[in-house]
Amino acid sequence: MRHVNDMVRALFHARVIAPDPDSSLSAFDFGEGTPETFFPDRVDWAFLPGLSGGEKLDYVRKLDLSLAQAVEHARGDAAAHDVLRGLWLEIACLEAQDFLAKRLEEYGYHDEGAGTKTVSVLEDLVTRFSLGEVCHVIYIATRNAMDYAHRKDLGRGHALNLVPGNLEMTANKYEAEGWLKAYGRNARCPQSTLSAYFFDKMLGLGEEYFSMRAVDWETDRETGVTEDGTPAGRGT
């Protein structure tokens, strides 16, 4: 949610979006009869207010072209390529957090945001494994942690504190013993619009990214192959 709020704030200050005056009255704080402030999470947003439909379409087309050129430039530029890989890891980590939240909901833990330690572990996992493999780790680790907490009759806080350690332990064990496998996307965790735009539109990977390790994405930008000699996605 924090990332969504950051993006909304940035788009608002860049005047890409603005509060729609037809939003519900509850979205505004009225002072002396006129709205003084508004609630970003309640208001409806208008995209490029003041522009016609054709002008908005032209803006989006130019933006798409600009992003496509930036991605193509990144193929031969190490710094730009690292920026894209960084975005990959950040989005994958957010998706991993979403899947973890859904798993915890199945055990009755609702609205539990990932703590600092858990986020740190997930950040490490998405650099080492594909998102599908990370989801496999999350599934096994949460099952083991919650089963142990139930057997020992542990309190809510203690049970949740087991999760990051179990994530780490499960990942290391399954990697060492060769049991790690990639899960498919969970129907309860649909891909976000941001993720779809980045992986489909910008990188041209589509759903392939879900089973691909970020480190293998165009490791060799000139030959288009990974370190083990296999094709590396886009451009191969």
N, C-alpha and C positions, 0 to 999 in steps of 0.2 A: 504493500500500500504506500510505503514511503516513496518508492520510486515513481509510482503513478502521480503522487502529489508533486514531486519534484518536476516531472514532465509537464504537468498542467500549469504549474507556476511559471516555468520557462516559456511555454507557448503563450501564456497570457501576457507576460512582460514583453514578448516579441511581437505582440498584437496579431498573432496568428489565430487566436481564438478570443472570444469575448462573451460575457454573460448574455444569454438570450433574454430580451425584455419580456418575452412571453412565458418565462419560467414561472413555476409555482410561487405564489406570494411568500410562502414559508421559506423560500431560498434567500430572501432579502431581509435586512434589518432596517426598519423604517424609523427615522428620527422625527423630524418635524413634518411628516407627511410625505417625504420623498426618500427613496432608498439611499442610505448612507454607506452601507457595506453589504456584502453578500457572502453566502456560505458556499465555498467551492465544491463541496461534496453534495450539495443539494441543487445547485443551479444547473440549467441546461446550457450547453455551450454552443455558440454559433461559430462556424468555421469561416475564416476570412470575411468578417462582416464588412459590408459596403461593396463587395465585389459581386458581379453577376455570376450566374452559373457557368457561363462560358469562360469567364476570367479565372474562376476557381479551377476549372478543368485544365486550363492552360498552365496555371501555377503548379498543379500536381504533376503534369507531364514534364515540365522543366525540372522539377525537383527529382523525379525519377531518373531523368537523363543525367543530372548532376551526380546523383548517388551511384549510378552505373559507371560513370567515368571515374569516380573516386575509387570504386572497387577495382576497376581495371588497372588504374594507376598503382594500387596497392600490390598487384601481382609482381611488380618489379621494384617495390620500395619496401625495405625491411621495416622502417618505422611505421609506415601506414599499415602494413600487414600486421604488425604487432597490435595496433589499435583495434583492428577487426577481430583479432584473436582474443583480445581483452574483452570486447563486447560479447563474443561467443561465450566466454567463461562466466561473465556476469549474468547473462540471460539464462544459461544452463543452471547456475546456482539458484536463481530465483525459481526456476521450474522444479528443481530438486526440493526446495523448501516447500513449494506448493504440494508436491506429492507427499512429503513427510507430514504436512498438516492434515492431509486427507487420511493418511494411515492412522494418525493419532486420533482422529475423529472416530474411526472405527472402534477404538477402545474407550470412547467416552471423553476424550480430551479435546474439547472444542475451543476454537479461537486461541490456540496456543502458538504464539509467535516463536520462531526459533531463537534461542539465546545466542549470546556471543560465541560460546564454545562450539555450539552446534553449527553455526554459520561458518566458523573457521574450519571445522572438519569437512563440511560440504564443499567449501572452496577448494580444499586440497583434493577431494575426491573427483571433482569435475575436471581438474587438471590432469588427473591420472587415468581416468576412465571415461567411456562414453556415458551420455546421460541415461541410456537404457541400462547400462551396467550399474550406474549409481542407484537407479530405481530398484534394481535387484537387491543391492546392498541394503537400501532403506527398508524394503519389505521384510527381509530376513532379520535385520537388526531390531526393528520395532517389535516384531513378533517375539523374539527372544527376550527383549527387555521387558515387555509387558507381561509375558508369561512368568518371568522370574518375579516381577513385582507382585503379581497376583498370588503366587505360591508363598511368598514371604510376607504378604499382607502389608506391603509398604505404602506409605502415604503418597499423595499426589505429587508433591514436589520431588520426593526421593525417586519415584518412578520415572519422572521426566528427566532427572539428572543422569539416569542410566543410559539415555539415548545416545549422546555423543560418543561415549566410550564404546558402546556396542557398534556404532557405525564404523568407528576406526578398527576395532577388533575384527569385525566381520569382513571388511574390505581387505585387510591384510591376510587373514586366514584364507579367504576364498581365492585371492590372487595367488598366494603361495601354493595352494593345493590344486589350482586349475579348475575350480568349480564356478568361477565367476561367469555369468552369462548375461546377455542383454535382454531386458524386458521390453515388450512393446508398450506403446503409449496407453496409459490408463484412461478409460472412457470418462472417468470422473475428473480428470485433469486435462481438459482440452487445451490445445496450444493457444497461447495468447496471440492477439493481433500483432503485437510488437515482435514476438518470436517468429511468427509466420512471415512477416515482412522482412526481417533480417535474414533468416535462413533461406526463404524461398526467393524473394525478390532481389536481395543484395548479393547473397552468396550463390544462389542458384542450386542449392543442395536439396531443397524440399525436405521430405521426411527422412532422407538419408542421414542427416546430421544426428538424428537421435541415436543411431548405432555407430557413430564415428567419434573417435577421440580427437579432441581439439589439437593435440600435438601432431596428429597425422594429417591435418588439413594443410595441404600444399607445403610440406616440410621443405621440399626443393621447389622454389618458385620458378626456376628456369626449365626444369625437366618435367615438372608436374607429377612427380612420384614421391612416395613417402620413403622413410628411411629403409623400409624393408623391401623397396622396389615395386610396391603395388600402386595402382592409380590412386591419386589423392583428391578425387572429387572434381570440383569446378575446373574447367579448362583442359581436362585430360582427354 
